[in-house]
Amino acid sequence: MASKIFFDHQIFTKQNRGGISNYFFSLGLEMIKMNLDIKFFSPLHRNKYLLQIPKKYRFGSYVNFLPGRINNSIDLINFHISKKYLDKNSYDLIHQTYYSKKNLPKLPKILTVFDLISEKYPNYFKNFKDLREEKKFSIENSQHLICISETTKNDLIEYFGVDPKKITVTLLASNLSNDFIEIKNKKLKNFILFIGNRRGYKNFDGFIEAFSKSNLMKKNFKIMIVGGEKFGKEDFEILNKNKMTLDHIQVANEKKMSLSYIYSNVALMVYPSLYEGFGLPILEAMACGCPVISSNGGSLQEVGGKNIEYFDPLDTDDMSFKFDKILSSNTNLKNQIEYGYKQSQKFSWEKCAKETIQVYQNI
């Protein structure tokens, strides 16, 4: 068995927080419980999750502010320090945390591929060409690839011609959960939740159009926004286009309300994304007792399972109909809550870690 695993710096210099760095953080904590000898090596980083890893298992200094314009310089510094460290210390393999054209010493490499949305919707990505080159280089220089869904595995085969034998699927899990909460006790039961970025393939404009088409929604509910960009000009244009105002919107104060509290207390979460490699918010919502309706794009049906309501993300009439169908009946809402709890229990970080360690053993 590979006894010493080196996690590189890539994602921890790019993200303060985020889905990918949370994946490695959660994976690392499980591996530490299993007594695997791992090291998160990021000499200069901006990542809050990394600070929660016990010191024995990480190396590097947290820098509160790293200007975007010096990203390339920081990346180069981290690469050279990592290379010197690996020259003097013995490791069995490297688990790369993101794509890069810089190749660390010739140890076996594992790469986790989260999605190929940029290949599917290149117009939404300004840096598509550079990202694709980095992705291609990393894929070709890895001994094995981990995908977080069957959808991503199939996309990887389609867009990069990867041999299926070189790919293993390990599903993600939720770090959030909450005890069962009755509908009548929900503190935010007049709110519909939209979570994450609102641009491009995330389809916020389609969501707003669908909301505006439902008299039930406009009369009885408001939209709660969590995360994403600062509410600005483009958002106002979307509201104006659909004859809606700020009276219909509340931006959550995440310092006063935790994400698990929001999930547990809103009436419903809507996930209208055109395409996802996994769709973790669906899983988080279900684990916290939040009914979910979702787009059928990408891997979302893999995560949500058979018994939630799906809609065509490009069909706002379909989306609006599903809003009304779920929200017009407390029985429907209760059934969705009960189903969500059961579905979310099929996913765990322990299972993800065990399957990842099996990949290490095979390499």
Secondary structure, 3 states (H helix, E strand, C coil): CCCEEEECCHHHHHCCCCHHHHHHHHHHHHHHHCCCEEEEEEEEECCCHHHHCCHHHEEEEECCCCCHHHHHHHHHHHHHHHHHHHHHCCCCEEEECCCCCCCCCCCCEEEEECCCHHHHCHHHCCCHHHHHHHHHHHHHCCCEEEECCHHHHHHHHHHHCCCHHHEEECCCCCCCCCCCCCHHHCCEEEEEEEECCCCHHHCHHHHHHHHHCCHHHHHHCEEEEECCCCCCHHHHHHHHHCCCCHHHEEECCCCCCCHHHHHHHEEEEEECCCCCCCCHHHHHHHHCCCCEEEECCCCHHHHHCCCCEEECCCCHHHHHHHHHHHHCCHHHHHHHHHHHHHHHCCCCHHHHHHHHHHHHHHC
